[in-house]
Amino acid sequence: MIRRATPADAAAMAEVWLRSRTAALPTVRRAHSDDDVRAWFRNVVVPHRESWVADDEGVIVGLLVLDGSWVSQLYVEPARRGEGIGTSLLNHAKQQCPDGLELWTFQVNVLAQRFYENHGFVEVERTDGAANEELEPDVRYVWNRAVE
């Protein structure tokens, strides 16, 4: 079930983010400590961003954070990948922003690129990563319902 995140979800969301990020991006430099990430979810993400969770009988198995029409965060519990959780979260984002979405992902994250492309996103820009905290080359994707 996709539902709006509550303050009580912040700790579980941070742990899913940390596990998923470590599993998907082992070579990408981490710009913040685990404790900083936990504080960011608790103090910034949940109270001040449009935050959603995939909840499986009380267990947070995925998360989606929107910042306007930007998909700021989309992470799924590594052990639950391939079950359609990411697709459900992304479809929810499309429902929330039917006029279009944008997102960044790292160039080394080929699986994420394939996922977004399979869901109608189109690559529009690549950078050398100088503008992101990780200093990692990235790629920007755009989705527009009219293009699908």
Backbone as CSV, one residue per row, in Angstrom:
resi,resn,N_x,N_y,N_z,CA_x,CA_y,CA_z,C_x,C_y,C_z
1,MET,0.845,-1.180,0.000,0.000,0.000,0.000,0.888,1.239,0.000
2,ILE,0.604,2.186,-0.875,1.301,3.466,-0.902,0.505,4.433,-0.031
3,ARG,1.197,5.064,0.914,0.528,6.036,1.781,1.490,7.173,2.104
4,ARG,0.922,8.272,2.557,1.734,9.430,2.948,2.577,9.053,4.162
5,ALA,3.825,9.463,4.162,4.716,9.195,5.295,4.311,10.042,6.490
6,THR,4.529,9.484,7.673,4.290,10.194,8.924,5.623,10.333,9.663
7,PRO,5.688,11.197,10.670,6.928,11.314,11.439,7.416,9.971,11.993
8,ALA,6.495,9.083,12.321,6.878,7.768,12.849,7.591,6.910,11.797
9,ASP,7.480,7.256,10.519,8.116,6.492,9.442,9.546,6.932,9.149
10,ALA,9.957,8.079,9.649,11.240,8.666,9.254,12.416,7.725,9.484
11,ALA,12.467,7.067,10.626,13.609,6.178,10.921,13.647,4.998,9.953
12,ALA,12.513,4.384,9.708,12.470,3.241,8.782,12.793,3.684,7.361
13,MET,12.328,4.865,6.959,12.640,5.379,5.630,14.147,5.577,5.469
14,ALA,14.766,6.148,6.483,16.213,6.369,6.420,16.962,5.047,6.284
15,GLU,16.515,4.032,7.000,17.198,2.729,6.928,17.026,2.087,5.558
16,VAL,15.837,2.194,4.967,15.635,1.677,3.609,16.542,2.437,2.648
17,TRP,16.594,3.753,2.779,17.442,4.579,1.920,18.902,4.143,2.035
18,LEU,19.380,3.983,3.264,20.778,3.601,3.484,21.095,2.223,2.895
19,ARG,20.235,1.241,3.145,20.474,-0.111,2.617,20.411,-0.126,1.092
20,SER,19.415,0.548,0.539,19.229,0.534,-0.907,20.368,1.269,-1.608
21,ARG,20.721,2.398,-1.074,21.804,3.181,-1.677,23.122,2.406,-1.646
22,THR,23.400,1.743,-0.529,24.623,0.945,-0.413,24.618,-0.203,-1.415
23,ALA,23.471,-0.872,-1.555,23.378,-2.006,-2.472,23.483,-1.571,-3.930
24,ALA,22.836,-0.458,-4.277,22.773,-0.037,-5.682,23.994,0.762,-6.127
25,LEU,24.623,1.448,-5.189,25.683,2.381,-5.562,26.935,2.204,-4.702
26,PRO,27.514,1.004,-4.691,28.653,0.760,-3.799,29.887,1.591,-4.128
27,THR,30.003,2.088,-5.356,31.188,2.850,-5.740,31.003,4.361,-5.627
28,VAL,29.775,4.801,-5.323,29.508,6.239,-5.253,29.833,6.761,-3.860
29,ARG,30.630,7.825,-3.837,31.023,8.466,-2.586,29.785,8.947,-1.816
30,ARG,29.767,8.677,-0.527,28.673,9.160,0.327,29.037,10.541,0.849
31,ALA,28.188,11.517,0.621,28.447,12.891,1.036,28.100,13.129,2.503
32,HIS,27.319,12.215,3.109,26.860,12.408,4.486,26.947,11.097,5.255
33,SER,27.142,11.210,6.554,27.198,10.030,7.416,25.810,9.412,7.556
34,ASP,25.755,8.172,8.014,24.469,7.513,8.259,23.622,8.333,9.235
35,ASP,24.235,8.838,10.284,23.480,9.631,11.264,22.948,10.925,10.653
36,ASP,23.715,11.539,9.766,23.229,12.736,9.081,22.030,12.404,8.194
37,VAL,22.078,11.258,7.524,20.953,10.838,6.687,19.713,10.614,7.552
38,ARG,19.897,9.954,8.680,18.757,9.718,9.586,18.164,11.043,10.069
39,ALA,19.005,11.988,10.425,18.518,13.300,10.877,17.820,14.042,9.742
40,TRP,18.347,13.916,8.528,17.743,14.567,7.371,16.327,14.044,7.122
41,PHE,16.133,12.730,7.207,14.784,12.179,7.052,13.864,12.666,8.163
42,ARG,14.366,12.668,9.390,13.557,13.050,10.546,13.210,14.544,10.549
43,ASN,14.182,15.395,10.202,14.008,16.837,10.371,13.664,17.601,9.098
44,VAL,13.923,17.004,7.946,13.695,17.723,6.691,12.713,16.972,5.784
45,VAL,13.054,15.742,5.443,12.279,15.024,4.423,10.825,14.833,4.834
46,VAL,10.602,14.145,5.928,9.213,13.830,6.300,8.413,15.083,6.654
47,PRO,8.953,16.009,7.452,8.115,17.166,7.786,7.967,18.217,6.677
48,HIS,8.920,18.265,5.723,8.909,19.377,4.777,8.863,18.985,3.301
49,ARG,8.837,17.711,2.988,8.759,17.265,1.595,7.528,16.372,1.431
50,GLU,7.068,16.258,0.205,5.954,15.358,-0.072,6.518,13.940,-0.078
51,SER,6.330,13.242,1.029,6.966,11.941,1.249,5.927,10.835,1.310
52,TRP,6.217,9.749,0.607,5.319,8.600,0.526,6.099,7.341,0.837
53,VAL,5.413,6.343,1.357,6.046,5.060,1.632,5.229,3.927,1.021
54,ALA,5.932,2.860,0.683,5.298,1.597,0.338,5.307,0.800,1.630
55,ASP,4.136,0.518,2.149,3.957,-0.126,3.444,3.389,-1.520,3.219
56,ASP,4.135,-2.526,3.650,3.693,-3.911,3.544,3.411,-4.425,4.948
57,GLU,2.160,-4.321,5.345,1.700,-4.778,6.670,2.557,-4.198,7.793
58,GLY,2.766,-2.873,7.724,3.484,-2.171,8.776,4.989,-2.090,8.589
59,VAL,5.499,-2.680,7.519,6.937,-2.630,7.231,7.157,-1.722,6.025
60,ILE,8.011,-0.722,6.187,8.326,0.182,5.085,9.283,-0.546,4.135
61,VAL,8.847,-0.726,2.881,9.647,-1.462,1.900,10.085,-0.576,0.731
62,GLY,9.660,0.679,0.738,10.062,1.605,-0.308,9.660,3.013,0.059
63,LEU,10.258,3.974,-0.629,9.938,5.370,-0.343,10.039,6.206,-1.601
64,LEU,9.247,7.259,-1.610,9.193,8.218,-2.700,9.146,9.601,-2.065
65,VAL,10.012,10.491,-2.537,9.990,11.873,-2.076,9.889,12.766,-3.302
66,LEU,8.862,13.595,-3.311,8.657,14.543,-4.401,8.973,15.951,-3.916
67,ASP,9.588,16.724,-4.793,9.849,18.139,-4.539,9.287,18.870,-5.744
68,GLY,8.010,19.215,-5.657,7.315,19.731,-6.825,7.190,18.614,-7.843
69,SER,7.661,18.868,-9.056,7.591,17.842,-10.099,8.870,17.009,-10.172
70,TRP,9.740,17.155,-9.198,10.989,16.395,-9.161,10.849,15.167,-8.282
71,VAL,11.261,14.021,-8.795,11.385,12.822,-7.978,12.733,12.963,-7.285
72,SER,12.679,13.387,-6.046,13.896,13.641,-5.278,14.534,12.346,-4.792
73,GLN,13.704,11.412,-4.366,14.184,10.124,-3.853,13.192,9.038,-4.250
74,LEU,13.722,7.913,-4.700,12.907,6.717,-4.948,13.804,5.523,-4.646
75,TYR,13.516,4.863,-3.537,14.338,3.733,-3.089,13.449,2.596,-2.633
76,VAL,13.919,1.380,-2.881,13.198,0.168,-2.501,14.139,-0.712,-1.692
77,GLU,13.589,-1.344,-0.675,14.362,-2.297,0.135,15.047,-3.291,-0.803
78,PRO,16.378,-3.447,-0.719,17.084,-4.309,-1.679,16.520,-5.725,-1.789
79,ALA,16.130,-6.316,-0.690,15.598,-7.688,-0.724,14.230,-7.765,-1.400
80,ARG,13.594,-6.613,-1.638,12.250,-6.587,-2.227,12.245,-6.078,-3.666
81,ARG,13.411,-5.854,-4.243,13.472,-5.411,-5.637,12.883,-6.478,-6.545
82,GLY,12.273,-6.027,-7.617,11.692,-6.949,-8.585,10.268,-7.350,-8.265
83,GLU,9.700,-6.778,-7.203,8.323,-7.115,-6.806,7.295,-6.085,-7.270
84,GLY,7.736,-5.054,-7.982,6.812,-4.031,-8.456,6.641,-2.854,-7.510
85,ILE,7.404,-2.817,-6.436,7.280,-1.729,-5.461,7.721,-0.407,-6.083
86,GLY,8.858,-0.420,-6.764,9.338,0.795,-7.416,8.364,1.288,-8.470
87,THR,7.800,0.361,-9.237,6.803,0.730,-10.248,5.583,1.359,-9.595
88,SER,5.125,0.787,-8.491,3.969,1.359,-7.784,4.265,2.770,-7.291
89,LEU,5.451,2.962,-6.736,5.826,4.297,-6.253,5.937,5.285,-7.413
90,LEU,6.534,4.864,-8.505,6.678,5.751,-9.654,5.321,6.074,-10.269
91,ASN,4.437,5.096,-10.361,3.082,5.363,-10.861,2.353,6.337,-9.950
92,HIS,2.588,6.229,-8.650,1.989,7.172,-7.710,2.504,8.587,-7.988
93,ALA,3.805,8.701,-8.233,4.384,10.009,-8.557,3.737,10.577,-9.816
94,LYS,3.517,9.739,-10.817,2.876,10.187,-12.049,1.448,10.673,-11.792
95,GLN,0.752,10.020,-10.868,-0.602,10.462,-10.522,-0.567,11.811,-9.807
96,GLN,0.441,12.013,-8.971,0.565,13.268,-8.232,0.978,14.420,-9.142
97,CYS,1.734,14.125,-10.183,2.266,15.139,-11.097,1.968,14.748,-12.546
98,PRO,0.704,14.766,-12.935,0.338,14.274,-14.271,0.891,15.114,-15.422
99,ASP,1.334,16.321,-15.129,1.879,17.165,-16.194,3.339,16.862,-16.497
100,GLY,3.974,16.041,-15.662,5.350,15.662,-15.936,6.200,15.565,-14.691
101,LEU,7.284,14.822,-14.819,8.230,14.603,-13.728,9.652,14.721,-14.263
102,GLU,10.556,15.047,-13.356,11.975,15.063,-13.677,12.720,14.380,-12.551
103,LEU,13.913,13.888,-12.861,14.750,13.288,-11.830,16.183,13.201,-12.315
104,TRP,17.077,13.034,-11.367,18.486,12.770,-11.639,18.821,11.378,-11.139
105,THR,19.690,10.697,-11.828,20.271,9.457,-11.333,21.731,9.444,-11.762
106,PHE,22.536,8.672,-11.077,23.956,8.618,-11.410,24.175,7.788,-12.669
107,GLN,25.160,8.181,-13.454,25.456,7.458,-14.686,25.858,6.009,-14.419
108,VAL,26.478,5.739,-13.276,26.876,4.363,-12.976,25.683,3.485,-12.619
109,ASN,24.529,4.091,-12.337,23.343,3.338,-11.930,22.541,2.928,-13.174
110,VAL,23.115,2.006,-13.927,22.515,1.557,-15.184,21.146,0.910,-14.940
111,LEU,20.988,0.187,-13.831,19.688,-0.434,-13.546,18.607,0.625,-13.347
112,ALA,18.928,1.712,-12.658,17.946,2.788,-12.473,17.608,3.431,-13.811
113,GLN,18.620,3.643,-14.639,18.358,4.237,-15.950,17.411,3.356,-16.761
114,ARG,17.658,2.066,-16.765,16.788,1.131,-17.495,15.369,1.172,-16.917
115,PHE,15.259,1.199,-15.589,13.958,1.256,-14.921,13.184,2.497,-15.389
116,TYR,13.821,3.662,-15.315,13.124,4.894,-15.687,12.776,4.908,-17.175
117,GLU,13.687,4.457,-18.015,13.397,4.415,-19.444,12.234,3.471,-19.744
118,ASN,12.168,2.347,-19.047,11.055,1.404,-19.225,9.727,1.985,-18.760
119,HIS,9.781,3.047,-17.968,8.568,3.696,-17.475,8.322,5.044,-18.152
120,GLY,8.889,5.204,-19.336,8.555,6.362,-20.158,9.408,7.597,-19.961
121,PHE,10.443,7.523,-19.152,11.325,8.672,-18.959,12.321,8.739,-20.108
122,VAL,12.696,9.963,-20.475,13.624,10.209,-21.564,14.826,10.986,-21.020
123,GLU,15.998,10.531,-21.387,17.218,11.231,-20.989,17.296,12.571,-21.704
124,VAL,17.603,13.648,-20.935,17.699,14.978,-21.543,19.028,15.671,-21.257
125,GLU,19.810,15.150,-20.321,21.056,15.833,-19.982,21.988,14.890,-19.229
126,ARG,23.284,15.031,-19.489,24.325,14.344,-18.727,25.302,15.391,-18.222
127,THR,25.807,15.184,-16.993,26.788,16.123,-16.455,28.001,15.355,-15.926
128,ASP,29.024,16.106,-15.603,30.229,15.508,-15.031,30.130,15.344,-13.515
129,GLY,29.006,15.747,-12.928,28.787,15.588,-11.496,29.304,16.726,-10.642
130,ALA,29.865,17.751,-11.245,30.426,18.862,-10.474,29.378,19.580,-9.623
131,ALA,28.107,19.475,-9.979,27.061,20.196,-9.260,26.362,19.357,-8.190
132,ASN,26.726,18.073,-8.041,26.077,17.283,-6.992,27.051,17.018,-5.844
133,GLU,26.510,16.703,-4.681,27.333,16.523,-3.483,28.320,15.375,-3.588
134,GLU,27.964,14.375,-4.354,28.814,13.202,-4.483,29.924,13.394,-5.519
135,LEU,29.802,14.458,-6.330,30.740,14.730,-7.423,30.804,13.559,-8.399
136,GLU,29.633,12.969,-8.632,29.489,11.772,-9.466,28.740,12.140,-10.747
137,PRO,29.267,11.776,-11.917,28.538,12.052,-13.156,27.100,11.537,-13.080
138,ASP,26.180,12.375,-13.578,24.771,12.015,-13.469,24.035,12.270,-14.761
139,VAL,22.768,11.863,-14.759,21.924,12.001,-15.946,20.534,12.448,-15.487
140,ARG,19.973,13.397,-16.233,18.636,13.908,-15.904,17.631,13.301,-16.866
141,TYR,16.510,12.852,-16.288,15.417,12.255,-17.052,14.155,13.087,-16.882
142,VAL,13.316,13.063,-17.921,12.034,13.758,-17.909,10.964,12.779,-18.373
143,TRP,9.814,12.862,-17.708,8.642,12.093,-18.134,7.517,13.070,-18.413
144,ASN,6.828,12.829,-19.520,5.681,13.633,-19.896,4.619,12.682,-20.416
145,ARG,3.443,12.736,-19.830,2.364,11.817,-20.209,2.084,11.874,-21.709
146,ALA,2.214,13.031,-22.324,1.923,13.168,-23.759,2.881,12.357,-24.618
147,VAL,4.078,12.075,-24.098,5.087,11.337,-24.867,4.855,9.835,-24.770
148,GLU,4.241,9.372,-23.692,4.045,7.930,-23.473,3.167,7.300,-24.522
